[in-house]
């Protein structure tokens, strides 16, 4: 009998996707880091973004607005390894100061590319980093676009289309993105990231089922299923993989009919967000163990490995977004 990997998801679904990407961006693998409406996908330091918004952060005119001040910094929910990230920022007056964190700790307080006017572009890092490039920045009142490419220990920065610097030896290999709360007012928009090495699976055309993709519809970068939707199935050539996705509610993962993990388990459920909030799930299936990462917390289980098809089976209305997978070495 063919061994099948099943992902069961029960979700409290409350509407359309919180983020929307163009079909081309979805195909390329870029994911929006800001939906223009709220702080979904972000945290204030180690705290949730769903509570009271700090006085120095706000959203208006589809922009993330930093008034200045000190902490808390704004931190991504996901951590990243290799990535291509783009951000746009605009200072309101001279003397501005902020920073863009890359591969930082969960509370984002290290590995900062400086956004201070006279030191703009300088990588503030434990070893000598990239130099400041203030001449590549536009004056207050105009938008700047930065691109940061991280591949292994190689890090490259572009400012407004010009290559600012490139260096090697950058560590760690994995960490969070973030925006620093400091200094005068700065606005941010069009934040987007592409995780390198992952295959995006947000397009229903990449899945199959016994009767097609019955009961599913594409809604921006989300795959949405009605109550009677049938399973989505994707063949898996690799026995070992890393699956990342965002979901609401509970889930269970089975392989060959055997449940490996259920998100209702105590050590998983206690780290889940409240209902109607998105959870951030990574499942890394190795030869002898299964590592589950949920909302920044890791749990490890023993497993016998194996291979087979991957299936997403809804048990009630479900919405998944930012689904991507990476085959791991045997």
SVG drawing of the C-alpha trace seen along z (x, -y; Angstrom):
<svg xmlns="http://www.w3.org/2000/svg" viewBox="-20 -68 55 70">
<polyline fill="none" stroke="black" stroke-width="0.4" points="0.0,0.0 1.2,-3.5 2.2,-5.4 0.5,-8.8 1.2,-11.8 -2.0,-13.5 -2.4,-17.0 -5.8,-17.4 -6.8,-21.0 -9.9,-22.3 -10.2,-26.1 -12.4,-28.8 -12.6,-30.9 -13.9,-34.4 -13.5,-35.8 -11.0,-36.4 -7.2,-36.5 -5.5,-39.0 -2.8,-39.4 -3.2,-39.7 -0.5,-39.1 -0.7,-39.3 -0.6,-36.0 2.9,-36.8 4.2,-37.4 2.6,-34.2 4.2,-32.3 7.6,-33.8 7.3,-32.9 7.2,-36.4 5.0,-36.9 3.6,-40.2 4.7,-41.0 2.1,-43.6 -1.6,-43.6 -2.1,-47.3 -4.7,-47.0 -3.3,-45.6 -0.2,-44.0 -1.0,-40.4 2.3,-38.5 4.1,-40.8 4.8,-41.0 5.9,-43.8 9.1,-42.4 8.0,-39.0 4.4,-40.2 1.5,-39.5 0.4,-42.2 -3.2,-41.5 -3.3,-43.4 -3.0,-47.1 -0.9,-48.7 2.1,-50.7 1.8,-54.5 4.8,-54.7 3.4,-52.3 0.3,-52.7 -1.2,-51.9 -2.7,-54.5 -3.1,-55.1 -1.9,-51.4 1.4,-52.3 3.2,-51.1 3.9,-54.3 6.7,-54.7 6.4,-57.8 9.8,-57.2 10.7,-56.5 12.3,-53.4 11.0,-49.8 9.1,-47.8 10.5,-46.9 8.4,-45.3 9.3,-41.7 8.2,-39.1 6.3,-36.1 8.4,-33.8 12.1,-33.3 14.0,-32.9 17.2,-31.3 18.0,-32.3 15.8,-35.0 15.3,-37.9 13.5,-40.8 12.3,-44.2 11.1,-47.1 10.2,-50.7 10.7,-53.5 10.3,-57.2 11.6,-59.6 9.7,-62.7 12.5,-65.0 16.2,-65.2 17.8,-63.4 15.7,-60.3 16.8,-57.1 15.5,-53.5 16.8,-50.1 16.0,-47.0 16.8,-43.7 17.8,-40.6 18.3,-37.1 17.9,-38.6 16.7,-36.9 13.0,-36.5 12.9,-39.8 14.9,-41.5 17.7,-43.4 20.8,-42.5 22.0,-42.3 20.6,-45.7 21.1,-47.6 21.0,-51.1 18.3,-53.6 19.9,-56.6 20.4,-59.4 24.2,-59.9 24.9,-56.2 22.2,-54.8 22.9,-51.3 25.6,-50.4 25.3,-46.9 25.6,-47.0 26.9,-43.5 29.2,-41.5 32.0,-41.6 32.9,-44.4 29.8,-44.8 28.8,-46.6 29.6,-50.3 27.2,-53.2 25.9,-54.5 24.0,-57.7 24.6,-59.1 22.5,-56.2 19.4,-57.4 16.8,-59.9 16.0,-62.9 13.2,-63.0 9.8,-63.1 10.8,-60.7 10.5,-56.9 13.5,-54.6 13.5,-51.0 15.9,-48.5 16.6,-44.9 18.5,-42.5 19.6,-39.1 20.8,-36.5 22.3,-33.2 24.2,-31.1 26.7,-33.5 26.7,-35.9 24.7,-39.1 24.0,-41.8 22.3,-45.2 20.9,-47.3 19.6,-50.8 17.3,-52.4 18.6,-50.0 22.3,-50.5 24.4,-47.8 25.6,-49.2 27.8,-46.4 28.3,-42.6 30.0,-40.6 30.5,-37.0 30.8,-35.4 27.4,-36.7 25.8,-34.7 23.5,-33.2 22.1,-31.1 18.5,-31.7 16.6,-34.5 13.8,-37.1 13.2,-40.3 12.3,-43.5 11.9,-47.2 13.6,-49.3 11.6,-51.8 14.0,-54.7 14.3,-58.4 12.0,-60.5 9.0,-59.4 9.5,-56.9 6.8,-55.2 7.1,-51.7 5.2,-50.0 5.4,-47.2 7.3,-44.8 7.7,-41.4 9.9,-38.4 10.8,-35.3 12.2,-32.3 14.8,-30.7 14.9,-27.0 11.1,-26.5 8.5,-25.6 5.4,-27.7 2.2,-25.7 -0.4,-28.4 -1.8,-27.7 -4.6,-25.2 -3.2,-24.2 -0.2,-22.6 -2.5,-20.1 -4.8,-17.4 -7.6,-15.3 -9.7,-12.2 -12.3,-14.6 -10.1,-17.6 -10.0,-20.3 -13.7,-20.1 -14.9,-22.6 -11.7,-24.7 -11.2,-28.2 -8.3,-30.5 -8.6,-33.8 -5.4,-35.9 -2.6,-34.0 -4.9,-31.8 -6.5,-28.4 -10.1,-28.4 -12.2,-25.3 -15.9,-24.9 -17.3,-22.4 -17.7,-19.7 -14.3,-20.2 -12.3,-17.1 -8.7,-16.5 -5.9,-18.2 -3.0,-15.8 0.5,-16.4 3.0,-13.7 6.2,-13.7 9.5,-12.5 11.5,-13.2 11.0,-11.2 12.3,-14.1 10.9,-17.6 10.2,-20.9 6.6,-22.2 5.7,-25.8 2.2,-27.2 -0.2,-29.5 -3.5,-28.3 -6.2,-28.9 -7.6,-26.3 -6.2,-22.8 -4.4,-20.3 -3.0,-16.8 -0.3,-15.2 -0.4,-11.6 2.0,-9.4 0.9,-6.1 -2.3,-6.3 -0.3,-6.9 -0.8,-10.2 2.6,-11.8 1.4,-15.0 -1.9,-16.7 -2.1,-20.4 -4.6,-19.5 -1.8,-17.9 -1.0,-19.8 2.5,-20.9 1.3,-22.2 -2.1,-23.7 -0.7,-25.7 1.4,-27.6 -1.4,-28.2 -2.9,-31.6 -6.5,-32.3 -9.3,-31.4 -9.6,-33.6 -5.9,-34.4 -3.4,-32.9 -0.8,-30.3 2.6,-29.8 3.5,-26.2 6.6,-24.4 6.8,-20.6 10.3,-19.2 10.2,-15.5 13.6,-13.9 14.9,-10.3 14.3,-9.6 12.5,-12.6 9.8,-15.1 10.4,-18.7 7.3,-20.9 7.7,-24.6 4.6,-26.6 4.6,-30.4 8.3,-30.4 8.2,-27.3 9.8,-24.0 8.7,-20.4 10.4,-17.2 9.0,-13.8 10.5,-10.5 9.4,-9.1 10.2,-6.2 10.6,-8.4 9.0,-7.2 7.7,-8.8 4.5,-9.2 2.0,-11.7 1.0,-14.8 -2.6,-15.6 -4.5,-18.5 -7.9,-17.2 -10.4,-19.8 -12.9,-18.7 -14.8,-22.0 -14.4,-25.4 -10.6,-26.0 -8.2,-28.7 -4.5,-28.1 -1.9,-30.7 1.8,-30.9 2.1,-27.2 5.6,-26.2 7.7,-23.1 11.4,-22.2 12.9,-18.8 15.7,-17.9 18.8,-15.8 18.4,-12.1"/>
</svg>
